[in-house]
Amino acid sequence: MSKAIQQQAVSVLSAAEHGLVYLTANDWALIADKAVRMTFKAGDRIVEQGKRTHGVYLLLQGTASVQIPTQEIPPAIAPGEVCGEISFIDEQPATVSVVAKEPVEAFYLDRPTLQSLFELFPHLGSRFYHSLASSLSHRLRELIKERGTSQPPKKN
């Protein structure tokens, strides 16, 4: 991947409001250097419920929807945000499917690649997991807020 394309990807990822917000510019350079760039067509499954991801996806372009059966309007994942993180953290099958709403470009980082980076740069690992926790916390709060507004008022 050319240096200009890599810098553009890092710019998207580092500017995301709900992405891996605690990573530094050096962290992003290390990640971009090791990531595999992937493309998905509209309708492609980026993450498939019930299957392990073995890594995480960082969206660079396009949006994807999180297929949650109890949600009328599926939450969206935008450029700069991560998906596959729950399966990555607990090494279990994915809890939901994530489907490309339009053409999507993403970085993919598998577990062995990330683990080797974390061994070489322990503070990167700390910032990475702190960022994942922050992202998951934000998503959970959004789901709770959505459920709270879609529930009928309680009768006294």
JODAPE-V482666 format. One record per pair of residues at least 6 apart in sequence whose ideal C-beta (glycine too) atoms are under 8 Angstrom apart, sorted by the first residue. I is the first residue (numbers start at 0). J is the second residue. D is the distance in whole Angstrom. If there is no record, write none. Layout:
i=(I;I)
j=(J;J)
d=(D;D)
This chain:
i=(0;0;5;5;8;8;8;8;9;9;9;9;11;11;11;11;12;12;12;12;12;12;12;12;12;13;13;13;13;14;15;15;15;15;16;17;17;17;17;17;17;18;18;18;18;18;18;19;19;19;19;19;19;19;20;20;20;21;21;21;21;21;22;22;22;22;22;23;26;26;26;26;29;29;29;30;30;30;30;31;33;33;33;34;34;34;34;34;35;35;35;35;36;36;36;36;36;37;37;37;37;37;38;38;38;38;39;39;39;39;39;39;39;39;40;40;41;41;41;41;42;42;43;43;43;44;44;44;44;45;45;45;45;45;45;45;45;45;46;46;46;46;46;46;46;46;46;47;47;48;48;48;48;48;48;49;49;50;50;51;51;51;51;51;52;52;52;52;53;53;53;53;54;54;54;54;54;54;54;54;55;55;55;55;55;55;55;55;56;56;56;56;56;56;56;57;57;57;57;57;57;57;58;58;58;58;58;58;58;58;58;58;59;59;59;59;59;60;60;60;60;61;61;61;61;61;61;61;62;62;62;62;62;62;62;62;63;63;63;63;63;63;63;63;64;64;64;64;64;64;64;65;65;65;65;65;65;65;65;66;66;66;66;66;67;67;67;67;69;70;70;71;72;74;74;74;74;75;76;76;80;81;81;82;83;83;84;84;84;85;85;85;85;86;86;86;87;87;88;90;113;113;116;116;117;117;117)
j=(31;36;31;32;31;36;59;106;24;27;28;31;59;60;78;79;18;19;27;30;31;57;59;79;106;22;24;27;79;79;77;78;79;80;79;77;79;80;134;137;138;57;79;80;81;130;134;57;81;126;127;130;131;134;130;133;134;126;127;129;130;133;30;123;126;127;130;126;120;123;126;127;116;120;123;57;106;108;116;106;108;112;116;57;106;107;108;112;106;107;108;109;59;104;105;106;107;56;104;105;106;107;102;103;104;105;45;61;63;99;102;103;104;105;99;102;99;100;101;102;98;99;98;99;103;96;97;98;99;56;63;82;83;97;98;99;103;105;52;56;82;83;86;93;95;96;97;93;96;66;92;93;94;95;96;92;93;92;93;86;90;91;92;93;83;86;87;93;86;87;109;110;83;87;107;108;109;110;112;113;81;82;83;84;87;107;108;113;81;82;83;97;105;106;107;79;80;81;105;106;107;108;76;77;78;79;80;81;82;103;104;105;78;79;104;105;106;78;102;103;104;78;99;100;101;102;103;104;75;76;77;78;99;100;101;103;75;76;82;97;98;99;100;103;73;74;75;76;97;98;100;73;74;75;76;82;95;96;97;73;95;96;97;98;73;74;95;142;146;142;145;149;145;138;141;142;145;100;82;97;134;131;134;97;93;97;131;134;135;91;93;94;135;92;93;94;110;131;131;110;124;127;123;124;123;124;127)
d=(8;6;5;7;6;8;5;7;8;4;7;5;5;8;5;5;6;7;6;8;8;6;7;5;8;7;7;5;8;6;7;7;2;6;8;8;8;6;6;5;8;7;4;5;6;7;7;7;6;8;7;4;7;7;6;6;8;4;8;5;5;7;7;8;5;7;6;7;8;5;6;7;6;7;7;8;7;7;7;7;7;5;6;7;4;6;5;8;7;5;8;8;8;7;8;6;8;7;7;5;8;5;7;7;5;8;6;8;8;4;7;4;8;7;7;6;6;6;5;6;7;7;7;5;8;6;7;6;8;6;6;6;8;5;7;6;7;7;6;7;6;5;7;5;7;6;4;6;5;7;7;5;7;5;4;5;7;6;6;6;7;7;5;7;4;4;6;6;8;8;6;6;7;6;6;5;4;6;8;7;5;7;5;5;5;7;6;8;7;5;5;8;4;7;5;7;8;6;6;4;8;7;6;7;5;7;6;8;7;6;8;5;6;8;4;6;6;6;7;7;4;7;6;7;5;5;4;6;5;6;5;7;8;5;6;7;7;5;7;5;6;5;6;6;4;7;6;7;7;6;5;5;5;7;6;8;5;8;6;6;6;4;7;6;6;7;6;8;8;7;7;7;8;7;7;7;8;7;5;6;7;7;6;5;7;7;5;7;7;8;7;6;7;6;5;7;7;8;7;8;8;7;6;7;6;3;7)
